[in-house]
């Protein structure tokens, strides 16, 4: 990873406009057709959320803007991506777990299962934020939601996906997702294309 001079990047104007904005985060909502993920998760030992995390990470890895993130008052360029998931702990609490993105699904699956189990047992987060640009996710499978706007604390600028329980239709399954991002990192057009590409990744997934 390296610190960039914002003036020498395509995000120069966005850096000037949004780094000091009181609320620089933008949230887009989209309903995905997740029929393929539901069917794959029902055929074998493939967790639905793991499949969606891999699809999101794979899609993000093909979008240049995801590799550059505002951190504090700096613009940082990362060489690698990770996908974060929230782990329910045995004592009723939660902790976050960053899984390094691998383009090889069996490797990602092994990392996902091993690291989330480790976090669940120890109660300690697994953090890759010093070396990876982390795409955050949060699943609320207890209930259907139409969307969510995450908090903004000023110290966490990473892009974030939130979803709830998928919905059953006539032979199809759908899932509303919320995608929050820092306007310095990308514009609405980049985010919209990411969501469209995510839908295609989900539709054609072959793990």
VOMAR-166877 format. One record per residue: residue in one letter; x, y, z of N, C-alpha, C, O in turn. Coordinates in steps of 0.2 Angstrom, whole numbers, padded with zeros to 4 digits, always signed. Example, Ala and Ser with C-alpha at 12.3 -4.5 7.8 and 13.67 -1.06 7.14 Angstrom:
A+0066-0028+0039+0062-0022+0039+0066-0016+0039+0071-0017+0042S+0064-0011+0035+0068-0005+0036+0064+0000+0039+0067+0006+0040
This chain:
X+0004-0006+0000+0000+0000+0000+0004+0006+0000+0010+0006+0002X+0002+0012-0003+0006+0018-0003+0001+0024-0002-0005+0024-0004X+0004+0029+0000+0000+0036+0001+0001+0039-0006+0006+0040-0009X-0005+0042-0008-0005+0045-0015-0006+0053-0014-0008+0055-0009X-0003+0056-0018-0004+0064-0019-0011+0064-0022-0012+0063-0028X-0016+0066-0019-0023+0067-0022-0023+0071-0028-0027+0069-0033X-0019+0076-0028-0019+0080-0034-0017+0077-0041-0018+0079-0046X-0013+0071-0040-0011+0067-0045-0015+0061-0047-0013+0057-0051X-0021+0061-0045-0026+0056-0046-0032+0058-0049-0034+0064-0049X-0036+0053-0052-0043+0055-0055-0048+0058-0049-0053+0060-0051X-0046+0056-0043-0051+0058-0038-0049+0065-0034-0051+0067-0029X-0045+0069-0038-0042+0075-0035-0048+0080-0033-0048+0083-0028X-0053+0081-0038-0059+0086-0037-0063+0083-0031-0065+0087-0027X-0064+0076-0031-0068+0073-0026-0065+0074-0019-0068+0075-0014X-0058+0073-0019-0055+0074-0013-0056+0081-0010-0057+0082-0004X-0055+0086-0014-0056+0093-0012-0063+0094-0009-0064+0098-0005X-0068+0091-0013-0075+0093-0011-0078+0089-0005-0081+0092-0001X-0075+0083-0004-0079+0078+0001-0075+0076+0007-0078+0074+0011X-0068+0077+0007-0065+0075+0013-0066+0079+0019-0066+0076+0025X-0069+0085+0018-0071+0089+0024-0078+0089+0025-0080+0093+0029X-0082+0086+0021-0089+0086+0022-0091+0083+0028-0088+0078+0030X-0096+0086+0032-0099+0083+0038-0102+0076+0037-0101+0072+0041X-0104+0074+0031-0107+0068+0030-0105+0066+0022-0109+0067+0018X-0099+0063+0021-0097+0062+0014-0099+0055+0012-0097+0053+0006X-0103+0051+0015-0105+0045+0013-0112+0045+0009-0116+0049+0010X-0112+0041+0004-0118+0040+0000-0120+0033+0000-0116+0028+0000X-0127+0032+0000-0130+0025+0000-0134+0024-0006-0139+0028-0007X-0133+0019-0009-0138+0016-0015-0141+0010-0013-0138+0006-0009X-0147+0009-0015-0151+0003-0014-0153-0001-0020-0154+0002-0025X-0152-0007-0020-0154-0011-0026-0156-0018-0024-0154-0021-0019X-0161-0021-0027-0163-0027-0026-0160-0032-0031-0161-0032-0037X-0157-0037-0028-0153-0042-0032-0158-0049-0033-0161-0050-0028X-0157-0052-0039-0160-0058-0039-0154-0063-0037-0149-0064-0040X-0156-0067-0031-0151-0071-0028-0153-0078-0029-0150-0083-0025X-0157-0080-0034-0159-0087-0035-0154-0092-0035-0154-0097-0032X-0148-0090-0039-0143-0095-0040-0139-0096-0033-0137-0102-0031X-0138-0091-0029-0135-0092-0023-0139-0096-0018-0136-0100-0014X-0145-0095-0018-0150-0099-0013-0149-0106-0015-0149-0111-0011X-0150-0108-0022-0149-0115-0024-0143-0118-0023-0143-0124-0021X-0137-0114-0024-0131-0117-0022-0130-0118-0015-0127-0123-0013X-0132-0114-0011-0132-0115-0003-0136-0121-0001-0134-0123+0004X-0141-0122-0004-0145-0128-0002-0143-0135-0005-0145-0140-0002X-0138-0135-0010-0136-0141-0012-0130-0144-0008-0129-0150-0008X-0126-0140-0005-0121-0142-0001-0119-0138+0004-0123-0134+0006X-0113-0139+0007-0110-0135+0013-0107-0128+0010-0102-0127+0011X-0112-0124+0007-0110-0118+0005-0114-0112+0008-0120-0112+0007X-0112-0108+0013-0116-0104+0016-0118-0098+0011-0114-0096+0007X-0124-0096+0012-0127-0091+0007-0123-0084+0008-0120-0081+0003X-0121-0082+0014-0118-0076+0015-0110-0076+0013-0108-0071+0010X-0107-0082+0013-0101-0083+0011-0101-0082+0003-0096-0079+0001X-0106-0085+0000-0106-0085-0007-0107-0077-0009-0104-0075-0014X-0111-0074-0006-0112-0067-0008-0106-0062-0006-0105-0058-0010X-0103-0064-0001-0096-0060+0001-0091-0061-0005-0088-0057-0007X-0091-0068-0007-0086-0069-0012-0088-0065-0019-0083-0062-0022X-0094-0065-0021-0096-0062-0027-0095-0054-0026-0093-0051-0031X-0096-0052-0020-0095-0044-0019-0088-0043-0020-0086-0038-0023X-0084-0047-0017-0076-0046-0017-0074-0046-0024-0070-0042-0026X-0076-0052-0027-0074-0053-0034-0076-0047-0039-0072-0045-0043X-0082-0044-0038-0084-0039-0042-0080-0033-0040-0078-0029-0045X-0079-0031-0034-0075-0025-0032-0068-0026-0035-0065-0020-0036X-0065-0032-0035-0058-0032-0037-0057-0030-0045-0052-0029-0047X-0063-0029-0048-0063-0027-0055-0064-0020-0056-0065-0017-0062X-0065-0016-0051-0067-0009-0051-0061-0005-0048-0060-0006-0042X-0058-0001-0052-0051+0002-0050-0052+0006-0044-0048+0007-0039X-0058+0010-0043-0059+0014-0037-0059+0011-0030-0058+0014-0025X-0060+0004-0030-0060+0001-0024-0053+0000-0021-0053-0001-0015X-0048+0001-0025-0041+0000-0022-0039+0007-0019-0033+0006-0016X-0042+0012-0019-0040+0018-0016-0045+0021-0011-0051+0021-0013X-0043+0022-0005-0047+0024+0000-0045+0030+0004-0039+0030+0006X-0050+0034+0006-0047+0040+0011-0047+0037+0018-0051+0034+0020X-0041+0038+0021-0039+0036+0027-0037+0042+0031-0032+0044+0030X-0041+0044+0036-0039+0050+0040-0040+0056+0035-0045+0057+0032X-0034+0060+0034-0034+0065+0029-0030+0063+0023-0028+0068+0019X-0028+0057+0022-0024+0054+0017-0028+0050+0012-0033+0048+0013X-0025+0049+0006-0028+0045+0001-0023+0039+0000-0017+0040-0002X-0025+0033+0002-0021+0027+0002-0023+0022-0004-0029+0021-0005X-0018+0020-0007-0019+0015-0013-0017+0008-0010-0011+0007-0008X-0021+0003-0011-0020-0004-0008-0018-0008-0014-0021-0007-0020X-0015-0013-0013-0013-0018-0018-0018-0024-0018-0019-0028-0022X-0021-0025-0012-0025-0031-0011-0032-0029-0007-0033-0024-0004X-0037-0033-0008-0044-0032-0005-0045-0038+0000-0043-0043-0001X-0050-0036+0004-0052-0041+0009-0060-0040+0010-0062-0034+0008X-0064-0045+0012-0071-0044+0013-0072-0045+0020-0070-0050+0023X-0075-0040+0024-0077-0041+0031-0084-0044+0032-0088-0042+0028X-0084-0048+0037-0091-0051+0039-0091-0050+0046-0086-0050+0050X-0098-0050+0049-0099-0049+0056-0100-0056+0059-0105-0059+0056X-0097-0058+0064-0097-0064+0067-0101-0064+0074-0099-0060+0078X-0106-0068+0074-0110-0069+0081-0105-0073+0086-0103-0078+0084X-0104-0070+0092-0100-0073+0097-0104-0078+0101-0110-0077+0102X-0101-0082+0105-0104-0087+0109-0108-0083+0115-0113-0086+0118X-0105-0077+0117-0108-0074+0123-0113-0069+0121-0116-0065+0125X-0115-0069+0114-0121-0065+0112-0118-0059+0109-0122-0055+0106X-0112-0057+0109-0109-0051+0106-0107-0052+0099-0109-0058+0096X-0104-0048+0096-0102-0048+0089-0095-0046+0088-0092-0042+0092X-0091-0048+0083-0085-0046+0081-0084-0046+0074-0087-0050+0070X-0079-0042+0071-0078-0042+0064-0073-0047+0062-0068-0048+0065X-0073-0049+0055-0068-0054+0053-0067-0052+0045-0071-0052+0041X-0061-0050+0044-0058-0048+0037-0056-0055+0034-0051-0058+0037X-0058-0056+0028-0056-0062+0025-0053-0060+0018-0056-0056+0014X-0046-0062+0017-0043-0059+0011-0046-0062+0005-0048-0068+0005X-0047-0058+0000-0050-0060-0006-0045-0064-0010-0040-0062-0012X-0048-0070-0012-0044-0075-0016-0049-0076-0022-0055-0077-0022X-0046-0076-0028-0050-0077-0034-0051-0085-0035-0056-0087-0039X-0048-0089-0031-0049-0096-0030-0055-0097-0025-0053-0096-0019X-0060-0100-0027-0066-0100-0022-0064-0105-0017-0066-0104-0011X-0061-0111-0018-0060-0116-0013-0055-0113-0007-0056-0114-0001X-0050-0108-0010-0046-0105-0005-0050-0100-0001-0049-0099+0005X-0054-0096-0004-0058-0091+0000-0063-0095+0005-0064-0092+0010X-0066-0100+0003-0070-0104+0007-0066-0106+0013-0069-0106+0019X-0060-0109+0012-0056-0111+0018-0055-0106+0023-0055-0106+0029X-0053-0100+0020-0051-0094+0024-0057-0092+0028-0057-0090+0034X-0063-0091+0024-0069-0089+0027-0071-0093+0033-0072-0091+0039X-0071-0100+0032-0073-0104+0038-0068-0104+0043-0070-0104+0049X-0062-0104+0042-0056-0105+0047-0056-0098+0051-0056-0098+0057X-0057-0092+0048-0056-0086+0051-0062-0084+0055-0062-0082+0061X-0068-0086+0052-0074-0084+0056-0075-0089+0062-0077-0087+0068X-0072-0095+0062-0072-0100+0067-0067-0097+0073-0069-0097+0079X-0062-0095+0070-0057-0092+0075-0059-0086+0079-0059-0085+0085X-0063-0081+0075-0066-0075+0079-0071-0078+0083-0072-0075+0089X-0075-0082+0081-0081-0085+0086-0078-0088+0092-0081-0087+0098X-0072-0091+0092-0070-0095+0098-0066-0090+0102-0066-0090+0108X-0062-0085+0099-0058-0081+0103-0062-0074+0105-0060-0071+0110X-0067-0072+0101-0070-0066+0103-0066-0060+0101-0068-0054+0102X-0061-0061+0097-0056-0055+0095-0057-0055+0087-0057-0059+0084X-0058-0048+0085-0058-0047+0078-0052-0049+0074-0047-0050+0077X-0053-0051+0068-0047-0052+0063-0047-0046+0058-0052-0046+0054X-0042-0042+0059-0042-0036+0056-0036-0036+0050-0030-0037+0052X-0038-0034+0044-0033-0034+0039-0032-0026+0036-0030-0025+0031X-0035-0022+0040-0036-0015+0037-0029-0011+0036-0029-0006+0032X-0024-0014+0039-0018-0010+0038-0014-0012+0031-0010-0009+0029X-0017-0018+0029-0013-0020+0022-0018-0021+0017-0016-0022+0011X-0025-0021+0018-0030-0022+0013-0035-0017+0013-0037-0014+0018X-0038-0015+0007-0044-0011+0007-0050-0016+0008-0051-0021+0005X-0053-0015+0013-0058-0019+0016-0065-0017+0014-0067-0011+0015X-0069-0022+0011-0076-0021+0009-0080-0023+0015-0080-0030+0016X-0084-0019+0018-0087-0021+0024-0094-0024+0022-0097-0022+0017X-0096-0029+0026-0103-0032+0025-0106-0033+0031-0103-0034+0036X-0113-0033+0031-0117-0035+0037-0123-0038+0035-0127-0035+0032X-0124-0044+0038-0131-0048+0036-0135-0048+0042-0133-0049+0048X-0142-0047+0041-0147-0047+0046-0152-0052+0044-0158-0050+0042X-0150-0058+0044-0155-0064+0041-0161-0065+0045-0165-0069+0043X-0161-0062+0051-0167-0063+0055-0174-0060+0052-0179-0062+0054X-0173-0055+0048-0179-0052+0046-0178-0049+0039-0172-0048+0037X-0183-0048+0035-0182-0044+0029-0182-0037+0030-0185-0034+0034X-0177-0034+0026-0177-0026+0027-0177-0023+0020-0175-0027+0015X-0179-0017+0019-0179-0014+0013-0173-0010+0011-0171-0009+0005X-0169-0009+0016-0163-0005+0016-0160-0003+0022-0164-0003+0027X-0154+0000+0022-0151+0002+0029-0146+0008+0027-0143+0007+0022X-0146+0013+0031-0141+0018+0031-0136+0017+0037-0139+0018+0042X-0130+0016+0036-0125+0014+0041-0123+0021+0045-0124+0026+0042X-0121+0020+0051-0118+0026+0054-0112+0028+0051-0108+0024+0047X-0110+0035+0052-0104+0037+0050-0100+0040+0056-0103+0045+0059X-0095+0038+0058-0091+0040+0064-0085+0044+0062-0082+0047+0066X-0083+0045+0055-0078+0049+0053-0071+0046+0053-0066+0049+0051X-0071+0040+0056-0064+0036+0056-0065+0030+0052-0060+0026+0052X-0071+0028+0049-0072+0022+0045-0075+0024+0039-0081+0025+0038X-0070+0024+0033-0073+0026+0027-0074+0021+0022-0075+0022+0016X-0073+0015+0024-0073+0009+0019-0080+0008+0016-0085+0010+0020X-0081+0006+0010-0087+0004+0007-0090-0002+0011-0087-0006+0014X-0097-0002+0011-0101-0006+0015-0107-0009+0012-0111-0005+0009X-0108-0015+0012-0114-0018+0010-0118-0021+0016-0116-0024+0020X-0125-0020+0016-0129-0022+0021-0135-0026+0018-0138-0023+0013X-0137-0032+0020-0143-0035+0018-0147-0039+0024-0144-0040+0029X-0153-0041+0022-0157-0044+0027-0158-0051+0025-0154-0055+0022X-0164-0054+0026-0166-0060+0024-0169-0060+0017-0172-0056+0015X-0167-0065+0013-0169-0065+0006-0176-0067+0005-0179-0070+0010X-0179-0065+0000-0187-0065-0001-0188-0071-0006-0185-0071-0011X-0193-0075-0005-0196-0080-0009-0201-0077-0014-0206-0074-0011X-0200-0078-0020-0205-0076-0025-0208-0082-0029-0207-0088-0026X-0210-0082-0035-0212-0087-0039-0206-0090-0042-0204-0088-0047X-0203-0095-0039-0198-0099-0042-0191-0095-0042-0186-0097-0045X-0191-0089-0039-0186-0084-0038-0185-0082-0031-0189-0082-0027X-0179-0079-0030-0177-0077-0023-0174-0070-0024-0170-0069-0029X-0176-0065-0021-0173-0058-0021-0170-0056-0015-0172-0058-0009X-0166-0051-0015-0163-0048-0009-0161-0041-0010-0157-0039-0014X-0164-0036-0006-0163-0029-0006-0156-0028-0003-0155-0031+0003X-0151-0025-0006-0145-0023-0003-0144-0015-0002-0147-0012-0007X-0140-0013+0003-0138-0006+0003-0131-0006+0002-0127-0010+0005X-0129-0001-0002-0121+0000-0003-0120+0007-0001-0122+0012-0004X-0115+0007+0004-0113+0014+0007-0106+0015+0005-0102+0010+0005X-0104+0021+0002-0097+0022+0000-0095+0029+0002-0100+0034+0002X-0089+0031+0002-0087+0038+0003-0086+0041-0004-0083+0038-0008X-0089+0047-0004-0089+0050-0011-0082+0052-0013-0081+0053-0019X-0077+0052-0009-0070+0053-0011-0068+0047-0015-0064+0048-0020X-0070+0041-0013-0067+0035-0016-0070+0034-0023-0067+0032-0027X-0077+0036-0023-0080+0034-0030-0086+0039-0030-0089+0042-0025X-0089+0039-0036-0095+0043-0038-0101+0038-0038-0100+0032-0038X-0107+0041-0039-0113+0037-0039-0113+0032-0045-0115+0027-0045X-0110+0035-0051-0109+0031-0057-0105+0024-0056-0107+0019-0058X-0100+0025-0052-0095+0019-0051-0099+0014-0047-0099+0008-0048X-0103+0017-0041-0106+0013-0037-0112+0009-0041-0113+0003-0039X-0115+0013-0045-0121+0010-0049-0118+0004-0053-0121-0001-0054X-0113+0005-0056-0110+0000-0061-0107-0006-0057-0108-0012-0059X-0105-0005-0051-0103-0010-0046-0109-0014-0045-0108-0021-0045X-0114-0011-0043-0120-0015-0041-0123-0019-0047-0125-0025-0046X-0123-0016-0053-0125-0020-0059-0120-0026-0060-0123-0031-0062X-0114-0025-0059-0109-0030-0060-0110-0036-0055-0109-0041-0056X-0111-0033-0049-0113-0038-0044-0118-0043-0045-0118-0049-0044X-0124-0040-0048-0129-0044-0050-0127-0049-0055-0129-0055-0055X-0123-0047-0060-0121-0052-0065-0117-0057-0062-0117-0063-0064X-0112-0055-0058-0108-0060-0054-0112-0066-0051-0111-0071-0051X-0117-0063-0047-0122-0068-0043-0126-0072-0048-0126-0078-0047X-0128-0069-0054-0132-0073-0058-0128-0079-0062-0131-0084-0063X-0121-0078-0063-0117-0082-0067-0112-0086-0062-0108-0089-0065X-0113-0086-0056-0108-0089-0051-0107-0096-0053-0112-0100-0053X-0101-0098-0053-0099-0105-0054-0093-0106-0049-0087-0106-0051X-0094-0108-0043-0089-0108-0038-0085-0115-0039-0080-0116-0035
